[in-house]
């Protein structure tokens, strides 16, 4: 399999950590992709031009990260990182959705700074996205994600969220979220692929 990815992508990082904890990383070749480059073949593999995109052995392309995580869990036998029992399954998938929502809001904030001149930044838009991040982190601080063995997709996503906030927002989340700081330290100690997939600062 081929994973079209970029080192700073938290969505691709979720997939890389999941593949490692499932023992599937040896079956996946990482190929860099530039989603902003019109000539990059990722736009032919995924018409949305987004990463991660997973190319299967038969040439089938899977996207987005949630679909890829489902596929990897299925390939590993099922129920490994996504529970089969309905109550646990939907709790984990809801946690995954919360984390993906934080990442979406954080990336929109990054794009606001990257694609618009400072004079054209829209404070209400930035405030709207920041509110999503603030509220979601408060929920996670009140009830940290736990740590299964192997970690489920909600826990993997939570670690990638916090890692991305460290990378792009100078770790400012840490001052107000001591329980999440402690949880992330536990996750990093228990899951070597978290450090292995860290983007160099």
PyMOL commands that place a pseudoatom at each C-alpha (Angstrom):
pseudoatom trace, name=CA, resn=UNK, resi=1, chain=A, elem=C, hetatm=0, pos=[0.000, 0.000, 0.000]
pseudoatom trace, name=CA, resn=UNK, resi=2, chain=A, elem=C, hetatm=0, pos=[1.038, 3.610, -0.549]
pseudoatom trace, name=CA, resn=UNK, resi=3, chain=A, elem=C, hetatm=0, pos=[0.165, 6.449, 1.814]
pseudoatom trace, name=CA, resn=UNK, resi=4, chain=A, elem=C, hetatm=0, pos=[0.233, 9.887, 0.214]
pseudoatom trace, name=CA, resn=UNK, resi=5, chain=A, elem=C, hetatm=0, pos=[1.148, 12.124, 3.088]
pseudoatom trace, name=CA, resn=UNK, resi=6, chain=A, elem=C, hetatm=0, pos=[3.014, 15.180, 4.361]
pseudoatom trace, name=CA, resn=UNK, resi=7, chain=A, elem=C, hetatm=0, pos=[5.107, 15.357, 7.536]
pseudoatom trace, name=CA, resn=UNK, resi=8, chain=A, elem=C, hetatm=0, pos=[3.063, 18.139, 9.171]
pseudoatom trace, name=CA, resn=UNK, resi=9, chain=A, elem=C, hetatm=0, pos=[-0.377, 16.669, 8.446]
pseudoatom trace, name=CA, resn=UNK, resi=10, chain=A, elem=C, hetatm=0, pos=[-2.086, 15.626, 11.699]
pseudoatom trace, name=CA, resn=UNK, resi=11, chain=A, elem=C, hetatm=0, pos=[-4.611, 13.608, 9.699]
pseudoatom trace, name=CA, resn=UNK, resi=12, chain=A, elem=C, hetatm=0, pos=[-1.826, 11.611, 8.045]
pseudoatom trace, name=CA, resn=UNK, resi=13, chain=A, elem=C, hetatm=0, pos=[-0.130, 11.253, 11.425]
pseudoatom trace, name=CA, resn=UNK, resi=14, chain=A, elem=C, hetatm=0, pos=[-3.254, 9.526, 12.773]
pseudoatom trace, name=CA, resn=UNK, resi=15, chain=A, elem=C, hetatm=0, pos=[-3.005, 6.978, 9.978]
pseudoatom trace, name=CA, resn=UNK, resi=16, chain=A, elem=C, hetatm=0, pos=[0.721, 6.426, 10.489]
pseudoatom trace, name=CA, resn=UNK, resi=17, chain=A, elem=C, hetatm=0, pos=[0.315, 5.858, 14.232]
pseudoatom trace, name=CA, resn=UNK, resi=18, chain=A, elem=C, hetatm=0, pos=[-2.656, 3.554, 13.666]
pseudoatom trace, name=CA, resn=UNK, resi=19, chain=A, elem=C, hetatm=0, pos=[-0.761, 1.487, 11.108]
pseudoatom trace, name=CA, resn=UNK, resi=20, chain=A, elem=C, hetatm=0, pos=[2.131, 1.125, 13.553]
pseudoatom trace, name=CA, resn=UNK, resi=21, chain=A, elem=C, hetatm=0, pos=[0.030, 0.033, 16.531]
pseudoatom trace, name=CA, resn=UNK, resi=22, chain=A, elem=C, hetatm=0, pos=[-1.746, -2.469, 14.266]
pseudoatom trace, name=CA, resn=UNK, resi=23, chain=A, elem=C, hetatm=0, pos=[1.525, -3.849, 12.919]
pseudoatom trace, name=CA, resn=UNK, resi=24, chain=A, elem=C, hetatm=0, pos=[0.684, -2.776, 9.377]
pseudoatom trace, name=CA, resn=UNK, resi=25, chain=A, elem=C, hetatm=0, pos=[3.322, -0.074, 8.944]
pseudoatom trace, name=CA, resn=UNK, resi=26, chain=A, elem=C, hetatm=0, pos=[5.653, -2.521, 7.177]
pseudoatom trace, name=CA, resn=UNK, resi=27, chain=A, elem=C, hetatm=0, pos=[2.978, -2.935, 4.502]
pseudoatom trace, name=CA, resn=UNK, resi=28, chain=A, elem=C, hetatm=0, pos=[2.741, 0.787, 3.771]
pseudoatom trace, name=CA, resn=UNK, resi=29, chain=A, elem=C, hetatm=0, pos=[5.129, 2.922, 1.756]
pseudoatom trace, name=CA, resn=UNK, resi=30, chain=A, elem=C, hetatm=0, pos=[5.023, 6.628, 2.586]
pseudoatom trace, name=CA, resn=UNK, resi=31, chain=A, elem=C, hetatm=0, pos=[5.074, 8.885, -0.461]
pseudoatom trace, name=CA, resn=UNK, resi=32, chain=A, elem=C, hetatm=0, pos=[5.097, 12.673, 0.019]
pseudoatom trace, name=CA, resn=UNK, resi=33, chain=A, elem=C, hetatm=0, pos=[2.313, 14.719, -1.498]
pseudoatom trace, name=CA, resn=UNK, resi=34, chain=A, elem=C, hetatm=0, pos=[1.879, 18.455, -1.920]
pseudoatom trace, name=CA, resn=UNK, resi=35, chain=A, elem=C, hetatm=0, pos=[-1.836, 19.208, -1.825]
pseudoatom trace, name=CA, resn=UNK, resi=36, chain=A, elem=C, hetatm=0, pos=[-1.152, 22.783, -2.980]
pseudoatom trace, name=CA, resn=UNK, resi=37, chain=A, elem=C, hetatm=0, pos=[0.685, 21.718, -6.142]
pseudoatom trace, name=CA, resn=UNK, resi=38, chain=A, elem=C, hetatm=0, pos=[-1.698, 21.387, -9.127]
pseudoatom trace, name=CA, resn=UNK, resi=39, chain=A, elem=C, hetatm=0, pos=[0.762, 19.021, -10.793]
pseudoatom trace, name=CA, resn=UNK, resi=40, chain=A, elem=C, hetatm=0, pos=[0.916, 16.585, -7.857]
pseudoatom trace, name=CA, resn=UNK, resi=41, chain=A, elem=C, hetatm=0, pos=[-0.577, 13.209, -8.751]
pseudoatom trace, name=CA, resn=UNK, resi=42, chain=A, elem=C, hetatm=0, pos=[-2.544, 13.176, -5.496]
pseudoatom trace, name=CA, resn=UNK, resi=43, chain=A, elem=C, hetatm=0, pos=[-5.196, 15.222, -7.322]
pseudoatom trace, name=CA, resn=UNK, resi=44, chain=A, elem=C, hetatm=0, pos=[-5.701, 12.334, -9.737]
pseudoatom trace, name=CA, resn=UNK, resi=45, chain=A, elem=C, hetatm=0, pos=[-5.704, 9.765, -6.936]
pseudoatom trace, name=CA, resn=UNK, resi=46, chain=A, elem=C, hetatm=0, pos=[-8.116, 11.805, -4.804]
pseudoatom trace, name=CA, resn=UNK, resi=47, chain=A, elem=C, hetatm=0, pos=[-10.245, 14.366, -6.676]
pseudoatom trace, name=CA, resn=UNK, resi=48, chain=A, elem=C, hetatm=0, pos=[-10.403, 16.459, -3.500]
pseudoatom trace, name=CA, resn=UNK, resi=49, chain=A, elem=C, hetatm=0, pos=[-6.630, 16.757, -3.649]
pseudoatom trace, name=CA, resn=UNK, resi=50, chain=A, elem=C, hetatm=0, pos=[-6.370, 16.078, 0.074]
pseudoatom trace, name=CA, resn=UNK, resi=51, chain=A, elem=C, hetatm=0, pos=[-4.089, 14.035, 2.269]
pseudoatom trace, name=CA, resn=UNK, resi=52, chain=A, elem=C, hetatm=0, pos=[-3.910, 11.427, 3.539]
pseudoatom trace, name=CA, resn=UNK, resi=53, chain=A, elem=C, hetatm=0, pos=[-4.887, 9.220, 0.641]
pseudoatom trace, name=CA, resn=UNK, resi=54, chain=A, elem=C, hetatm=0, pos=[-4.185, 5.484, 0.849]
pseudoatom trace, name=CA, resn=UNK, resi=55, chain=A, elem=C, hetatm=0, pos=[-3.587, 3.590, -2.387]
pseudoatom trace, name=CA, resn=UNK, resi=56, chain=A, elem=C, hetatm=0, pos=[-4.362, -0.111, -2.016]
pseudoatom trace, name=CA, resn=UNK, resi=57, chain=A, elem=C, hetatm=0, pos=[-2.526, -2.912, -3.783]
pseudoatom trace, name=CA, resn=UNK, resi=58, chain=A, elem=C, hetatm=0, pos=[-5.186, -3.028, -6.524]
pseudoatom trace, name=CA, resn=UNK, resi=59, chain=A, elem=C, hetatm=0, pos=[-4.942, 0.723, -7.129]
pseudoatom trace, name=CA, resn=UNK, resi=60, chain=A, elem=C, hetatm=0, pos=[-8.081, 1.671, -5.206]
pseudoatom trace, name=CA, resn=UNK, resi=61, chain=A, elem=C, hetatm=0, pos=[-7.737, 5.024, -3.421]
pseudoatom trace, name=CA, resn=UNK, resi=62, chain=A, elem=C, hetatm=0, pos=[-9.219, 5.480, 0.063]
pseudoatom trace, name=CA, resn=UNK, resi=63, chain=A, elem=C, hetatm=0, pos=[-9.849, 8.864, 1.674]
pseudoatom trace, name=CA, resn=UNK, resi=64, chain=A, elem=C, hetatm=0, pos=[-10.275, 10.645, 4.119]
pseudoatom trace, name=CA, resn=UNK, resi=65, chain=A, elem=C, hetatm=0, pos=[-8.414, 9.661, 7.309]
pseudoatom trace, name=CA, resn=UNK, resi=66, chain=A, elem=C, hetatm=0, pos=[-11.545, 8.273, 9.002]
pseudoatom trace, name=CA, resn=UNK, resi=67, chain=A, elem=C, hetatm=0, pos=[-12.175, 5.898, 6.110]
pseudoatom trace, name=CA, resn=UNK, resi=68, chain=A, elem=C, hetatm=0, pos=[-8.524, 4.857, 6.082]
pseudoatom trace, name=CA, resn=UNK, resi=69, chain=A, elem=C, hetatm=0, pos=[-8.616, 4.161, 9.834]
pseudoatom trace, name=CA, resn=UNK, resi=70, chain=A, elem=C, hetatm=0, pos=[-11.709, 1.998, 9.332]
pseudoatom trace, name=CA, resn=UNK, resi=71, chain=A, elem=C, hetatm=0, pos=[-9.929, 0.112, 6.567]
pseudoatom trace, name=CA, resn=UNK, resi=72, chain=A, elem=C, hetatm=0, pos=[-6.776, -0.491, 8.609]
pseudoatom trace, name=CA, resn=UNK, resi=73, chain=A, elem=C, hetatm=0, pos=[-8.818, -1.770, 11.545]
pseudoatom trace, name=CA, resn=UNK, resi=74, chain=A, elem=C, hetatm=0, pos=[-10.701, -4.096, 9.167]
pseudoatom trace, name=CA, resn=UNK, resi=75, chain=A, elem=C, hetatm=0, pos=[-7.452, -5.306, 7.600]
pseudoatom trace, name=CA, resn=UNK, resi=76, chain=A, elem=C, hetatm=0, pos=[-6.054, -6.044, 11.071]
pseudoatom trace, name=CA, resn=UNK, resi=77, chain=A, elem=C, hetatm=0, pos=[-9.048, -8.231, 11.914]
pseudoatom trace, name=CA, resn=UNK, resi=78, chain=A, elem=C, hetatm=0, pos=[-11.547, -5.663, 13.185]
pseudoatom trace, name=CA, resn=UNK, resi=79, chain=A, elem=C, hetatm=0, pos=[-12.233, -4.354, 16.648]
pseudoatom trace, name=CA, resn=UNK, resi=80, chain=A, elem=C, hetatm=0, pos=[-8.617, -3.480, 17.313]
pseudoatom trace, name=CA, resn=UNK, resi=81, chain=A, elem=C, hetatm=0, pos=[-8.721, 0.330, 17.253]
pseudoatom trace, name=CA, resn=UNK, resi=82, chain=A, elem=C, hetatm=0, pos=[-12.463, 0.770, 16.579]
pseudoatom trace, name=CA, resn=UNK, resi=83, chain=A, elem=C, hetatm=0, pos=[-14.650, -1.202, 18.977]
pseudoatom trace, name=CA, resn=UNK, resi=84, chain=A, elem=C, hetatm=0, pos=[-17.288, -3.523, 17.554]
pseudoatom trace, name=CA, resn=UNK, resi=85, chain=A, elem=C, hetatm=0, pos=[-19.730, -3.226, 20.463]
pseudoatom trace, name=CA, resn=UNK, resi=86, chain=A, elem=C, hetatm=0, pos=[-22.158, -0.417, 19.509]
pseudoatom trace, name=CA, resn=UNK, resi=87, chain=A, elem=C, hetatm=0, pos=[-22.024, 1.692, 22.680]
pseudoatom trace, name=CA, resn=UNK, resi=88, chain=A, elem=C, hetatm=0, pos=[-18.214, 1.697, 22.820]
pseudoatom trace, name=CA, resn=UNK, resi=89, chain=A, elem=C, hetatm=0, pos=[-17.949, 2.106, 19.039]
pseudoatom trace, name=CA, resn=UNK, resi=90, chain=A, elem=C, hetatm=0, pos=[-20.061, 5.249, 18.879]
pseudoatom trace, name=CA, resn=UNK, resi=91, chain=A, elem=C, hetatm=0, pos=[-18.371, 6.737, 21.940]
pseudoatom trace, name=CA, resn=UNK, resi=92, chain=A, elem=C, hetatm=0, pos=[-14.981, 6.270, 20.266]
pseudoatom trace, name=CA, resn=UNK, resi=93, chain=A, elem=C, hetatm=0, pos=[-16.189, 7.596, 16.908]
pseudoatom trace, name=CA, resn=UNK, resi=94, chain=A, elem=C, hetatm=0, pos=[-17.675, 10.648, 18.634]
pseudoatom trace, name=CA, resn=UNK, resi=95, chain=A, elem=C, hetatm=0, pos=[-14.326, 11.298, 20.312]
pseudoatom trace, name=CA, resn=UNK, resi=96, chain=A, elem=C, hetatm=0, pos=[-12.676, 10.971, 16.909]
pseudoatom trace, name=CA, resn=UNK, resi=97, chain=A, elem=C, hetatm=0, pos=[-15.159, 13.471, 15.441]
pseudoatom trace, name=CA, resn=UNK, resi=98, chain=A, elem=C, hetatm=0, pos=[-14.440, 15.935, 18.274]
pseudoatom trace, name=CA, resn=UNK, resi=99, chain=A, elem=C, hetatm=0, pos=[-10.716, 15.727, 17.580]
pseudoatom trace, name=CA, resn=UNK, resi=100, chain=A, elem=C, hetatm=0, pos=[-11.174, 16.051, 13.836]
pseudoatom trace, name=CA, resn=UNK, resi=101, chain=A, elem=C, hetatm=0, pos=[-13.295, 19.140, 14.489]
pseudoatom trace, name=CA, resn=UNK, resi=102, chain=A, elem=C, hetatm=0, pos=[-10.481, 20.710, 16.496]
pseudoatom trace, name=CA, resn=UNK, resi=103, chain=A, elem=C, hetatm=0, pos=[-8.059, 19.968, 13.664]
pseudoatom trace, name=CA, resn=UNK, resi=104, chain=A, elem=C, hetatm=0, pos=[-10.404, 21.410, 11.054]
pseudoatom trace, name=CA, resn=UNK, resi=105, chain=A, elem=C, hetatm=0, pos=[-10.770, 24.631, 13.067]
pseudoatom trace, name=CA, resn=UNK, resi=106, chain=A, elem=C, hetatm=0, pos=[-7.041, 24.865, 13.754]
pseudoatom trace, name=CA, resn=UNK, resi=107, chain=A, elem=C, hetatm=0, pos=[-6.147, 24.370, 10.098]
pseudoatom trace, name=CA, resn=UNK, resi=108, chain=A, elem=C, hetatm=0, pos=[-8.677, 27.020, 9.044]
pseudoatom trace, name=CA, resn=UNK, resi=109, chain=A, elem=C, hetatm=0, pos=[-6.943, 29.414, 11.418]
pseudoatom trace, name=CA, resn=UNK, resi=110, chain=A, elem=C, hetatm=0, pos=[-3.591, 28.531, 9.849]
pseudoatom trace, name=CA, resn=UNK, resi=111, chain=A, elem=C, hetatm=0, pos=[-4.984, 29.084, 6.351]
pseudoatom trace, name=CA, resn=UNK, resi=112, chain=A, elem=C, hetatm=0, pos=[-6.436, 32.450, 7.382]
pseudoatom trace, name=CA, resn=UNK, resi=113, chain=A, elem=C, hetatm=0, pos=[-2.929, 33.572, 8.268]
pseudoatom trace, name=CA, resn=UNK, resi=114, chain=A, elem=C, hetatm=0, pos=[-1.278, 31.883, 5.310]
pseudoatom trace, name=CA, resn=UNK, resi=115, chain=A, elem=C, hetatm=0, pos=[-3.643, 32.865, 2.506]
pseudoatom trace, name=CA, resn=UNK, resi=116, chain=A, elem=C, hetatm=0, pos=[-4.885, 36.303, 3.536]
pseudoatom trace, name=CA, resn=UNK, resi=117, chain=A, elem=C, hetatm=0, pos=[-2.876, 39.431, 4.160]
pseudoatom trace, name=CA, resn=UNK, resi=118, chain=A, elem=C, hetatm=0, pos=[-2.943, 40.623, 7.770]
pseudoatom trace, name=CA, resn=UNK, resi=119, chain=A, elem=C, hetatm=0, pos=[-5.107, 43.612, 6.841]
pseudoatom trace, name=CA, resn=UNK, resi=120, chain=A, elem=C, hetatm=0, pos=[-7.782, 41.270, 5.477]
pseudoatom trace, name=CA, resn=UNK, resi=121, chain=A, elem=C, hetatm=0, pos=[-7.990, 38.854, 8.399]
pseudoatom trace, name=CA, resn=UNK, resi=122, chain=A, elem=C, hetatm=0, pos=[-11.546, 38.468, 9.628]
pseudoatom trace, name=CA, resn=UNK, resi=123, chain=A, elem=C, hetatm=0, pos=[-11.588, 38.630, 13.460]
pseudoatom trace, name=CA, resn=UNK, resi=124, chain=A, elem=C, hetatm=0, pos=[-15.082, 37.119, 13.719]
pseudoatom trace, name=CA, resn=UNK, resi=125, chain=A, elem=C, hetatm=0, pos=[-13.996, 34.125, 11.635]
pseudoatom trace, name=CA, resn=UNK, resi=126, chain=A, elem=C, hetatm=0, pos=[-10.884, 33.595, 13.743]
pseudoatom trace, name=CA, resn=UNK, resi=127, chain=A, elem=C, hetatm=0, pos=[-12.937, 33.929, 16.929]
pseudoatom trace, name=CA, resn=UNK, resi=128, chain=A, elem=C, hetatm=0, pos=[-15.478, 31.427, 15.607]
pseudoatom trace, name=CA, resn=UNK, resi=129, chain=A, elem=C, hetatm=0, pos=[-12.812, 28.803, 14.919]
pseudoatom trace, name=CA, resn=UNK, resi=130, chain=A, elem=C, hetatm=0, pos=[-10.993, 29.520, 18.181]
pseudoatom trace, name=CA, resn=UNK, resi=131, chain=A, elem=C, hetatm=0, pos=[-14.237, 28.983, 20.090]
pseudoatom trace, name=CA, resn=UNK, resi=132, chain=A, elem=C, hetatm=0, pos=[-14.559, 25.480, 18.664]
pseudoatom trace, name=CA, resn=UNK, resi=133, chain=A, elem=C, hetatm=0, pos=[-11.036, 24.630, 19.784]
pseudoatom trace, name=CA, resn=UNK, resi=134, chain=A, elem=C, hetatm=0, pos=[-11.489, 26.152, 23.241]
pseudoatom trace, name=CA, resn=UNK, resi=135, chain=A, elem=C, hetatm=0, pos=[-14.773, 24.367, 23.953]
pseudoatom trace, name=CA, resn=UNK, resi=136, chain=A, elem=C, hetatm=0, pos=[-13.537, 21.020, 22.672]
pseudoatom trace, name=CA, resn=UNK, resi=137, chain=A, elem=C, hetatm=0, pos=[-10.319, 21.179, 24.691]
pseudoatom trace, name=CA, resn=UNK, resi=138, chain=A, elem=C, hetatm=0, pos=[-12.368, 21.996, 27.797]
pseudoatom trace, name=CA, resn=UNK, resi=139, chain=A, elem=C, hetatm=0, pos=[-14.416, 18.830, 27.247]
pseudoatom trace, name=CA, resn=UNK, resi=140, chain=A, elem=C, hetatm=0, pos=[-11.243, 16.768, 26.829]
pseudoatom trace, name=CA, resn=UNK, resi=141, chain=A, elem=C, hetatm=0, pos=[-9.625, 18.332, 29.915]
pseudoatom trace, name=CA, resn=UNK, resi=142, chain=A, elem=C, hetatm=0, pos=[-12.700, 17.476, 32.002]
pseudoatom trace, name=CA, resn=UNK, resi=143, chain=A, elem=C, hetatm=0, pos=[-12.548, 13.868, 30.805]
pseudoatom trace, name=CA, resn=UNK, resi=144, chain=A, elem=C, hetatm=0, pos=[-9.159, 12.900, 29.320]
pseudoatom trace, name=CA, resn=UNK, resi=145, chain=A, elem=C, hetatm=0, pos=[-9.277, 10.226, 26.599]
pseudoatom trace, name=CA, resn=UNK, resi=146, chain=A, elem=C, hetatm=0, pos=[-7.895, 7.275, 28.570]
pseudoatom trace, name=CA, resn=UNK, resi=147, chain=A, elem=C, hetatm=0, pos=[-5.296, 4.901, 27.170]
pseudoatom trace, name=CA, resn=UNK, resi=148, chain=A, elem=C, hetatm=0, pos=[-6.179, 1.482, 25.819]
pseudoatom trace, name=CA, resn=UNK, resi=149, chain=A, elem=C, hetatm=0, pos=[-3.728, -1.104, 24.524]
pseudoatom trace, name=CA, resn=UNK, resi=150, chain=A, elem=C, hetatm=0, pos=[-3.672, -0.678, 21.615]
pseudoatom trace, name=CA, resn=UNK, resi=151, chain=A, elem=C, hetatm=0, pos=[-5.006, 2.888, 21.707]
pseudoatom trace, name=CA, resn=UNK, resi=152, chain=A, elem=C, hetatm=0, pos=[-8.307, 3.349, 19.897]
pseudoatom trace, name=CA, resn=UNK, resi=153, chain=A, elem=C, hetatm=0, pos=[-8.838, 5.888, 17.131]
pseudoatom trace, name=CA, resn=UNK, resi=154, chain=A, elem=C, hetatm=0, pos=[-10.197, 8.534, 19.503]
pseudoatom trace, name=CA, resn=UNK, resi=155, chain=A, elem=C, hetatm=0, pos=[-7.065, 8.358, 21.636]
pseudoatom trace, name=CA, resn=UNK, resi=156, chain=A, elem=C, hetatm=0, pos=[-4.781, 8.386, 18.599]
pseudoatom trace, name=CA, resn=UNK, resi=157, chain=A, elem=C, hetatm=0, pos=[-6.636, 11.418, 17.258]
pseudoatom trace, name=CA, resn=UNK, resi=158, chain=A, elem=C, hetatm=0, pos=[-6.420, 13.210, 20.612]
pseudoatom trace, name=CA, resn=UNK, resi=159, chain=A, elem=C, hetatm=0, pos=[-2.645, 12.785, 20.684]
pseudoatom trace, name=CA, resn=UNK, resi=160, chain=A, elem=C, hetatm=0, pos=[-2.365, 14.083, 17.117]
pseudoatom trace, name=CA, resn=UNK, resi=161, chain=A, elem=C, hetatm=0, pos=[-4.536, 17.096, 17.968]
pseudoatom trace, name=CA, resn=UNK, resi=162, chain=A, elem=C, hetatm=0, pos=[-2.351, 18.078, 20.899]
pseudoatom trace, name=CA, resn=UNK, resi=163, chain=A, elem=C, hetatm=0, pos=[0.795, 17.464, 18.889]
pseudoatom trace, name=CA, resn=UNK, resi=164, chain=A, elem=C, hetatm=0, pos=[-0.515, 19.723, 16.130]
pseudoatom trace, name=CA, resn=UNK, resi=165, chain=A, elem=C, hetatm=0, pos=[-1.374, 22.478, 18.603]
pseudoatom trace, name=CA, resn=UNK, resi=166, chain=A, elem=C, hetatm=0, pos=[2.178, 22.188, 19.904]
pseudoatom trace, name=CA, resn=UNK, resi=167, chain=A, elem=C, hetatm=0, pos=[3.555, 22.437, 16.371]
pseudoatom trace, name=CA, resn=UNK, resi=168, chain=A, elem=C, hetatm=0, pos=[1.442, 25.284, 14.999]
pseudoatom trace, name=CA, resn=UNK, resi=169, chain=A, elem=C, hetatm=0, pos=[0.323, 27.209, 18.103]
pseudoatom trace, name=CA, resn=UNK, resi=170, chain=A, elem=C, hetatm=0, pos=[3.418, 27.028, 20.302]
pseudoatom trace, name=CA, resn=UNK, resi=171, chain=A, elem=C, hetatm=0, pos=[1.808, 24.727, 22.852]
pseudoatom trace, name=CA, resn=UNK, resi=172, chain=A, elem=C, hetatm=0, pos=[-0.319, 27.522, 24.284]
pseudoatom trace, name=CA, resn=UNK, resi=173, chain=A, elem=C, hetatm=0, pos=[-3.022, 24.956, 25.155]
pseudoatom trace, name=CA, resn=UNK, resi=174, chain=A, elem=C, hetatm=0, pos=[-0.795, 23.448, 27.847]
pseudoatom trace, name=CA, resn=UNK, resi=175, chain=A, elem=C, hetatm=0, pos=[-1.126, 26.199, 30.474]
pseudoatom trace, name=CA, resn=UNK, resi=176, chain=A, elem=C, hetatm=0, pos=[-4.870, 25.652, 30.952]
pseudoatom trace, name=CA, resn=UNK, resi=177, chain=A, elem=C, hetatm=0, pos=[-5.036, 21.890, 30.444]
pseudoatom trace, name=CA, resn=UNK, resi=178, chain=A, elem=C, hetatm=0, pos=[-2.780, 20.093, 32.955]
pseudoatom trace, name=CA, resn=UNK, resi=179, chain=A, elem=C, hetatm=0, pos=[-4.732, 16.841, 32.809]
pseudoatom trace, name=CA, resn=UNK, resi=180, chain=A, elem=C, hetatm=0, pos=[-4.313, 16.696, 29.036]
pseudoatom trace, name=CA, resn=UNK, resi=181, chain=A, elem=C, hetatm=0, pos=[-0.604, 17.462, 29.375]
pseudoatom trace, name=CA, resn=UNK, resi=182, chain=A, elem=C, hetatm=0, pos=[-0.234, 14.508, 31.753]
pseudoatom trace, name=CA, resn=UNK, resi=183, chain=A, elem=C, hetatm=0, pos=[-2.319, 12.311, 29.460]
pseudoatom trace, name=CA, resn=UNK, resi=184, chain=A, elem=C, hetatm=0, pos=[-0.215, 13.176, 26.410]
pseudoatom trace, name=CA, resn=UNK, resi=185, chain=A, elem=C, hetatm=0, pos=[2.960, 12.308, 28.331]
pseudoatom trace, name=CA, resn=UNK, resi=186, chain=A, elem=C, hetatm=0, pos=[1.450, 8.887, 29.145]
pseudoatom trace, name=CA, resn=UNK, resi=187, chain=A, elem=C, hetatm=0, pos=[0.413, 8.357, 25.533]
pseudoatom trace, name=CA, resn=UNK, resi=188, chain=A, elem=C, hetatm=0, pos=[3.860, 9.298, 24.223]
pseudoatom trace, name=CA, resn=UNK, resi=189, chain=A, elem=C, hetatm=0, pos=[5.535, 6.896, 26.664]
pseudoatom trace, name=CA, resn=UNK, resi=190, chain=A, elem=C, hetatm=0, pos=[3.223, 4.025, 25.704]
pseudoatom trace, name=CA, resn=UNK, resi=191, chain=A, elem=C, hetatm=0, pos=[3.068, 4.564, 21.931]
pseudoatom trace, name=CA, resn=UNK, resi=192, chain=A, elem=C, hetatm=0, pos=[6.535, 4.868, 20.331]
pseudoatom trace, name=CA, resn=UNK, resi=193, chain=A, elem=C, hetatm=0, pos=[5.084, 5.771, 16.941]
pseudoatom trace, name=CA, resn=UNK, resi=194, chain=A, elem=C, hetatm=0, pos=[3.922, 9.099, 18.384]
pseudoatom trace, name=CA, resn=UNK, resi=195, chain=A, elem=C, hetatm=0, pos=[7.528, 10.259, 18.732]
pseudoatom trace, name=CA, resn=UNK, resi=196, chain=A, elem=C, hetatm=0, pos=[8.516, 8.533, 15.491]
pseudoatom trace, name=CA, resn=UNK, resi=197, chain=A, elem=C, hetatm=0, pos=[5.952, 10.566, 13.523]
pseudoatom trace, name=CA, resn=UNK, resi=198, chain=A, elem=C, hetatm=0, pos=[6.688, 13.924, 15.161]
pseudoatom trace, name=CA, resn=UNK, resi=199, chain=A, elem=C, hetatm=0, pos=[7.350, 16.773, 12.752]
pseudoatom trace, name=CA, resn=UNK, resi=200, chain=A, elem=C, hetatm=0, pos=[10.771, 18.323, 13.402]
pseudoatom trace, name=CA, resn=UNK, resi=201, chain=A, elem=C, hetatm=0, pos=[10.345, 21.842, 14.805]
for i in range(1, 201): cmd.bond("trace and resi %d" % i, "trace and resi %d" % (i + 1))
show_as sticks, trace
zoom trace
